[in-house]
Amino acid sequence: MVTRRSPARTRMLRELGSNITRWRKLQGLSATRLAERAHVTRDTLRGIETGTGAPRLDSLLAVLSSLGMVNTVIASTDPWNSIAGRALMDDHIGLSNEPR
């Protein structure tokens, strides 16, 4: 397995994990209870929350779903929800009515 972890990626993983921890605490959930709800191990959740693990994507989505955040995260990856994404789509598939 190849590890491709830069300092920037490490920082992003920690930030994501911290955000997940904050959401869990705001909802009054213990780590054990969230892990149970998401059907992941406590170790998997710990790795996600600390940004040190390498969880499967479905485990991460299960945790986000259990916190009620999965739809927000998925929507944030939709190019239609981004100015840059819409501009790129316009460039690639010509969505604009403006002459070039």
C-alpha positions as CSV (number, residue, x, y, z in Angstrom):
1,M,0.0,0.0,0.0
2,V,1.4,3.4,-1.0
3,T,1.1,6.2,1.5
4,R,0.7,9.6,-0.1
5,R,0.4,11.9,2.9
6,S,1.7,15.4,2.6
7,P,1.7,17.9,5.5
8,A,-1.2,19.6,3.9
9,R,-3.2,16.4,3.6
10,T,-2.4,15.5,7.2
11,R,-3.7,18.9,8.3
12,M,-6.9,18.5,6.3
13,L,-7.5,15.0,7.7
14,R,-7.1,16.4,11.3
15,E,-9.4,19.3,10.5
16,L,-12.1,17.0,9.1
17,G,-11.7,14.7,12.1
18,S,-12.0,17.6,14.5
19,N,-15.1,18.8,12.7
20,I,-16.7,15.4,13.0
21,T,-15.8,15.3,16.7
22,R,-17.4,18.7,17.3
23,W,-20.6,17.6,15.5
24,R,-20.7,14.4,17.6
25,K,-20.3,16.4,20.8
26,L,-22.9,19.0,19.7
27,Q,-25.3,16.2,19.3
28,G,-24.5,14.8,22.7
29,L,-23.2,11.5,21.4
30,S,-20.4,9.6,23.0
31,A,-17.8,8.1,20.7
32,T,-19.0,4.7,21.6
33,R,-22.6,5.6,20.7
34,L,-21.7,7.1,17.4
35,A,-19.6,4.1,16.5
36,E,-22.6,1.9,17.3
37,R,-25.0,4.0,15.2
38,A,-22.6,4.0,12.3
39,H,-21.8,0.3,12.6
40,V,-18.1,0.9,12.7
41,T,-15.6,0.0,15.4
42,R,-14.5,2.4,18.0
43,D,-11.0,2.2,16.6
44,T,-12.3,3.2,13.2
45,L,-14.1,6.2,14.6
46,R,-11.0,7.2,16.6
47,G,-8.9,7.1,13.4
48,I,-11.5,9.3,11.6
49,E,-11.8,11.8,14.5
50,T,-8.0,12.1,14.9
51,G,-7.3,12.2,11.2
52,T,-4.8,9.4,11.7
53,G,-6.7,6.5,10.3
54,A,-7.3,5.2,6.8
55,P,-11.0,4.3,7.0
56,R,-12.9,2.8,4.1
57,L,-15.0,5.3,2.3
58,D,-18.2,3.6,3.3
59,S,-17.2,3.8,7.0
60,L,-16.6,7.5,6.7
61,L,-20.0,7.9,5.0
62,A,-21.7,5.9,7.7
63,V,-20.3,8.2,10.4
64,L,-21.3,11.3,8.4
65,S,-24.8,9.8,7.9
66,S,-25.2,9.0,11.6
67,L,-24.4,12.6,12.3
68,G,-26.9,13.8,9.6
69,M,-24.1,15.4,7.6
70,V,-23.7,13.0,4.6
71,N,-26.0,14.9,2.3
72,T,-24.2,18.2,2.9
73,V,-20.8,16.6,2.2
74,I,-22.1,14.9,-0.9
75,A,-23.7,18.1,-2.2
76,S,-20.5,20.0,-1.6
77,T,-18.7,17.8,-4.2
78,D,-21.3,18.5,-6.9
79,P,-19.8,20.7,-9.5
80,W,-23.2,22.5,-9.8
81,N,-22.7,23.8,-6.3
82,S,-19.4,25.5,-7.0
83,I,-18.7,28.6,-9.1
84,A,-15.5,27.0,-10.3
85,G,-17.3,23.8,-11.2
86,R,-20.0,25.6,-13.1
87,A,-17.3,27.6,-15.0
88,L,-15.4,24.4,-15.9
89,M,-18.6,22.7,-17.1
90,D,-19.3,25.7,-19.2
91,D,-15.9,25.5,-20.7
92,H,-16.1,21.8,-21.3
93,I,-19.7,21.3,-22.4
94,G,-20.7,24.8,-23.5
95,L,-23.5,25.5,-21.1
96,S,-23.3,29.2,-21.6
97,N,-25.4,30.9,-24.3
98,E,-22.7,33.6,-24.7
99,P,-20.8,33.5,-28.0
100,R,-17.2,32.5,-27.7
